[in-house]
Amino acid sequence: MAFTVIDGIKTRYEVVGSGPPLLMYAPAGFDATLEKWTTLGVYAKTRLLEQLSKKYSCIIFDRRECGQSGGRVERVTWAHYVAQGKGLLDYLNIKRAHLMGGCMGCSPVVAFGVAYPEATLSMILYWPVGGAKYRIQGHQRFAEHLAFVQQHNLEQVVALVRKEGKPFNADARGGPWASVIKNDEIFAERYAQQNVEKYKVTVTAMARTLFDRDTAPGAEPEDLLQLDIPALVIPGHDPSHATSAARYLEECLPKSEYWDVPVAGQTEETVPPKLLGFLEKAAG
């Protein structure tokens, strides 16, 4: 494992394998750590990282506010996640890369493509988050944190995180900076001393920004329609990964390929060859 600082925020990363660069935005929502590529659900079952790293330099990292990466209290938007990934590529002196996102990682991938089309060779969007249930669930998670802050205070948020040690995904009361509070004593002390009213406004705005539609968030459809980037869309099918969200991305991305395979058919035998074939074709 290695660390670098991007825009003043510590980022934990690892480069696995060799070959053309593949920047991978991890799945698992607000607990998007690099380990998720080998431990979580369909990504572990299909042994994606192991297979992709045989032909590509897989750049995996803890998204800001997740795992051992740092964070900063601000209205975090998809653009902030894009900046982290682009900063990591710049640090590694990589001008162009393939991009892959899993779950909530798909949203910063499409936002990256819009912001830096010249740096984006292709996009793999695996189980993009989205759908009405996902939006409702996302707002509810932030609301639970704000209710805890309102009832107690920020010092009690810190005390809770230090006691339970759970990320935002696992315990909404700890809020979106729970992992940073857990791992950074200086951050935790400053966090507890904030103006609570300003903090609540920031958190409210962050929730509204990240969960702003009943389909796949991350970029405006008008911007996606302008992209000339090959994209492979692989659908999920549950309350957080609505199939409709995947179909929406297929509709909005002019050079998209929709892999119409049910979740049960996404196996170690079928998925790696599909992804490797797409990447090879996208590279020209």
C-alpha positions as CSV (number, residue, x, y, z in Angstrom):
1,M,0.0,0.0,0.0
2,A,1.1,3.6,-0.6
3,F,-0.1,7.1,0.2
4,T,-0.1,10.4,-1.6
5,V,-1.7,13.8,-0.9
6,I,-4.2,15.1,-3.4
7,D,-5.7,18.5,-2.9
8,G,-4.6,18.4,0.7
9,I,-6.2,15.1,1.4
10,K,-4.3,11.8,2.0
11,T,-5.1,9.1,-0.5
12,R,-4.3,5.4,0.0
13,Y,-3.7,3.5,-3.2
14,E,-2.1,0.5,-4.8
15,V,-1.2,-0.4,-8.3
16,V,-1.8,-4.1,-9.0
17,G,-0.5,-5.8,-12.2
18,S,1.1,-4.3,-15.2
19,G,0.0,-3.1,-18.6
20,P,-2.2,-0.2,-19.7
21,P,-3.6,1.8,-16.8
22,L,-7.1,1.1,-15.4
23,L,-8.3,3.5,-12.7
24,M,-10.9,1.7,-10.6
25,Y,-13.4,3.6,-8.4
26,A,-14.4,1.0,-5.7
27,P,-17.9,-0.2,-4.9
28,A,-19.5,-0.2,-1.4
29,G,-21.1,3.2,-1.2
30,F,-19.6,5.3,1.6
31,D,-17.1,2.5,2.5
32,A,-15.4,2.4,-0.9
33,T,-12.0,0.9,0.0
34,L,-9.6,-0.8,-2.3
35,E,-10.2,-4.1,-0.5
36,K,-13.8,-4.2,-1.8
37,W,-12.6,-5.3,-5.2
38,T,-11.5,-8.6,-3.7
39,T,-13.9,-9.0,-0.7
40,L,-17.4,-7.7,-1.8
41,G,-20.1,-9.6,-3.5
42,V,-20.0,-10.0,-7.2
43,Y,-16.5,-8.5,-7.4
44,A,-15.1,-11.1,-5.2
45,K,-17.1,-13.9,-6.8
46,T,-15.9,-13.1,-10.3
47,R,-12.3,-12.5,-9.1
48,L,-12.3,-9.4,-11.3
49,L,-9.1,-7.7,-9.9
50,E,-7.1,-10.9,-10.2
51,Q,-8.1,-11.4,-13.8
52,L,-7.8,-7.7,-14.9
53,S,-4.4,-7.2,-13.3
54,K,-2.9,-9.9,-15.6
55,K,-3.2,-7.5,-18.5
56,Y,-3.7,-4.1,-16.9
57,S,-2.1,-1.8,-14.3
58,C,-5.1,-1.7,-11.9
59,I,-5.0,1.5,-9.9
60,I,-7.2,0.9,-6.8
61,F,-7.6,3.4,-3.9
62,D,-9.7,4.3,-0.9
63,R,-12.1,7.0,-2.0
64,R,-11.8,10.2,0.1
65,E,-13.7,9.9,3.4
66,C,-13.3,6.1,3.1
67,G,-11.0,3.6,4.7
68,Q,-7.5,5.0,5.3
69,S,-7.9,8.0,3.0
70,G,-8.5,11.4,4.5
71,G,-11.2,13.8,4.1
72,R,-12.4,17.4,4.6
73,V,-15.7,18.7,5.8
74,E,-17.3,20.4,2.8
75,R,-20.2,19.9,0.5
76,V,-18.7,16.9,-1.3
77,T,-19.9,16.5,-4.9
78,W,-19.1,14.0,-7.6
79,A,-16.6,16.6,-8.9
80,H,-14.6,16.1,-5.7
81,Y,-14.4,12.4,-6.3
82,V,-13.3,13.1,-9.9
83,A,-10.6,15.4,-8.6
84,Q,-9.2,12.6,-6.4
85,G,-9.0,10.2,-9.3
86,K,-7.5,12.7,-11.7
87,G,-5.0,13.8,-9.1
88,L,-3.9,10.2,-8.6
89,L,-3.4,9.7,-12.3
90,D,-1.4,13.0,-12.4
91,Y,0.7,11.8,-9.5
92,L,1.5,8.6,-11.3
93,N,2.2,10.6,-14.5
94,I,-0.6,8.9,-16.4
95,K,-2.2,11.0,-19.1
96,R,-4.9,8.6,-20.3
97,A,-6.5,5.6,-18.7
98,H,-9.4,3.2,-18.9
99,L,-11.9,3.8,-16.0
100,M,-14.0,1.3,-14.1
101,G,-16.5,1.9,-11.4
102,G,-18.5,-0.5,-9.3
103,C,-21.7,0.4,-7.5
104,M,-21.5,4.1,-6.4
105,G,-18.1,4.2,-8.1
106,C,-19.9,4.4,-11.4
107,S,-21.1,7.9,-10.7
108,P,-17.6,9.5,-10.4
109,V,-16.5,7.5,-13.5
110,V,-19.2,9.1,-15.7
111,A,-18.4,12.5,-14.1
112,F,-14.7,11.9,-14.9
113,G,-15.6,11.2,-18.5
114,V,-17.5,14.5,-18.8
115,A,-14.8,16.5,-17.1
116,Y,-11.8,14.9,-18.7
117,P,-12.8,13.1,-22.0
118,E,-9.3,13.5,-23.4
119,A,-8.0,11.4,-20.4
120,T,-10.6,8.7,-20.6
121,L,-10.0,5.8,-22.9
122,S,-13.1,3.9,-21.9
123,M,-15.6,3.4,-19.1
124,I,-16.8,0.2,-17.4
125,L,-19.9,0.8,-15.4
126,Y,-20.5,-2.3,-13.2
127,W,-23.8,-2.2,-11.3
128,P,-24.4,1.5,-11.4
129,V,-26.3,2.8,-8.4
130,G,-29.6,4.5,-9.0
131,G,-33.4,4.3,-8.9
132,A,-36.0,5.8,-6.7
133,K,-35.4,3.5,-3.8
134,Y,-31.7,4.3,-3.8
135,R,-32.4,8.0,-3.7
136,I,-34.8,7.6,-0.8
137,Q,-32.4,5.4,1.1
138,G,-29.5,7.9,0.5
139,H,-31.5,10.8,1.9
140,Q,-32.7,8.7,4.8
141,R,-29.1,7.9,5.8
142,F,-28.1,11.6,5.9
143,A,-31.3,12.4,7.7
144,E,-30.5,9.9,10.4
145,H,-27.0,11.4,10.9
146,L,-28.5,14.9,11.1
147,A,-31.1,13.8,13.6
148,F,-28.3,12.4,15.8
149,V,-26.4,15.6,15.6
150,Q,-29.5,17.6,16.4
151,Q,-30.3,15.4,19.4
152,H,-26.7,15.2,20.7
153,N,-23.8,17.2,19.3
154,L,-20.7,16.8,17.2
155,E,-18.6,15.7,20.2
156,Q,-21.0,12.8,20.6
157,V,-20.6,11.9,17.0
158,V,-16.9,11.6,17.6
159,A,-17.5,9.5,20.8
160,L,-19.9,7.2,18.9
161,V,-17.4,6.6,16.1
162,R,-14.5,6.0,18.5
163,K,-16.7,3.5,20.4
164,E,-18.3,1.6,17.5
165,G,-15.7,2.2,14.7
166,K,-18.3,1.8,11.9
167,P,-18.3,3.6,8.6
168,F,-21.2,5.7,7.4
169,N,-22.6,2.7,5.5
170,A,-22.8,0.6,8.6
171,D,-24.1,3.2,11.1
172,A,-25.7,6.3,9.6
173,R,-25.4,8.2,12.9
174,G,-21.6,8.5,12.5
175,G,-22.0,10.6,9.3
176,P,-20.0,10.8,6.1
177,W,-16.8,11.6,7.9
178,A,-16.9,8.6,10.3
179,S,-13.9,6.8,8.7
180,V,-11.7,9.9,8.9
181,I,-12.8,10.5,12.5
182,K,-11.8,6.9,13.3
183,N,-8.4,7.2,11.8
184,D,-7.3,10.8,12.3
185,E,-7.2,12.2,15.9
186,I,-6.4,15.7,14.7
187,F,-9.3,15.7,12.3
188,A,-11.6,14.3,15.0
189,E,-10.7,17.1,17.3
190,R,-11.4,19.8,14.7
191,Y,-14.6,18.1,13.6
192,A,-16.0,18.2,17.1
193,Q,-15.3,22.0,17.4
194,Q,-17.1,23.0,14.3
195,N,-20.1,25.4,14.2
196,V,-23.0,22.8,14.3
197,E,-25.4,25.0,12.4
198,K,-23.0,25.5,9.5
199,Y,-22.2,21.8,9.6
200,K,-25.9,20.8,9.3
201,V,-26.3,23.1,6.2
202,T,-23.2,21.4,4.6
203,V,-24.5,17.9,5.2
204,T,-28.0,18.8,3.9
205,A,-26.5,20.2,0.8
206,M,-24.2,17.2,0.3
207,A,-27.1,14.8,0.4
208,R,-29.2,16.9,-2.1
209,T,-26.2,17.1,-4.5
210,L,-25.3,13.4,-4.5
211,F,-28.8,12.0,-4.5
212,D,-30.5,14.4,-6.9
213,R,-32.4,12.1,-9.2
214,D,-34.3,8.8,-9.5
215,T,-31.8,7.3,-11.9
216,A,-28.0,7.0,-12.1
217,P,-26.4,10.2,-10.6
218,G,-23.1,11.7,-11.4
219,A,-23.5,13.7,-14.6
220,E,-26.1,15.5,-16.5
221,P,-27.7,13.6,-19.4
222,E,-27.0,16.4,-21.8
223,D,-23.3,16.1,-21.0
224,L,-23.3,12.3,-21.3
225,L,-25.0,12.6,-24.7
226,Q,-21.9,14.5,-25.9
227,L,-19.4,11.9,-24.9
228,D,-17.5,9.9,-27.6
229,I,-16.1,7.4,-25.1
230,P,-16.7,3.6,-25.4
231,A,-18.6,2.4,-22.4
232,L,-19.7,-1.0,-21.1
233,V,-22.7,-1.1,-18.8
234,I,-23.4,-4.1,-16.6
235,P,-26.7,-4.0,-14.8
236,G,-27.5,-4.9,-11.2
237,H,-30.9,-5.7,-9.9
238,D,-31.7,-4.7,-6.4
239,P,-33.0,-1.6,-4.4
240,S,-29.6,0.2,-4.7
241,H,-28.7,-0.9,-8.2
242,A,-31.8,-0.5,-10.2
243,T,-31.7,-2.0,-13.7
244,S,-33.4,1.2,-14.9
245,A,-30.3,3.1,-13.8
246,A,-28.1,1.0,-16.0
247,R,-30.5,1.3,-18.9
248,Y,-30.5,5.1,-18.4
249,L,-26.7,5.2,-18.9
250,E,-27.0,3.0,-22.0
251,E,-29.5,5.5,-23.4
252,C,-27.4,8.6,-22.6
253,L,-23.9,7.3,-23.6
254,P,-23.7,7.2,-27.4
255,K,-20.9,4.6,-27.6
256,S,-22.3,2.4,-24.9
257,E,-22.6,-1.4,-24.9
258,Y,-25.3,-2.8,-22.6
259,W,-24.5,-6.4,-21.4
260,D,-27.9,-7.7,-21.0
261,V,-27.1,-10.6,-18.6
262,P,-28.9,-11.3,-15.3
263,V,-27.0,-11.1,-12.0
264,A,-27.1,-14.9,-11.8
265,G,-25.2,-15.1,-15.1
266,Q,-22.4,-12.8,-13.9
267,T,-19.9,-15.4,-12.9
268,E,-16.1,-15.9,-12.9
269,E,-16.4,-17.7,-16.2
270,T,-18.4,-15.0,-18.0
271,V,-17.4,-11.6,-16.5
272,P,-13.6,-11.4,-16.8
273,P,-13.6,-12.4,-20.5
274,K,-16.3,-9.9,-21.2
275,L,-14.4,-7.0,-19.6
276,L,-11.1,-7.9,-21.1
277,G,-12.6,-8.2,-24.5
278,F,-14.3,-4.8,-24.2
279,L,-11.0,-3.1,-23.0
280,E,-9.1,-4.6,-25.8
281,K,-11.6,-3.4,-28.4
282,A,-11.9,0.0,-26.8
283,A,-8.1,0.5,-27.0
284,G,-8.4,0.2,-30.8
